[in-house]
């Protein structure tokens, strides 16, 4: 009985992990489907503006005190 529960737990864990991974990569599709033209334009705008304005402040906040690879090269 215990062996069956362990196997069921492992199988459920693997299946749930796979489903969560697929959903994590599919969120842009859901946004575009919900708000057809505006969702696609918003994602495109975010794709362009994020590296320009938000990436460096977020990296500085997350990795406080760590040197960045780009900073070492430049």
Secondary structure, 3 states (H helix, E strand, C coil): CHHHHHHHHHHHHHHHHHHHHHHHHHHHHHHHHHCHHHHHHHHHHHHHHHHHHHHHHHHHHHCCCCCCHHHHHC
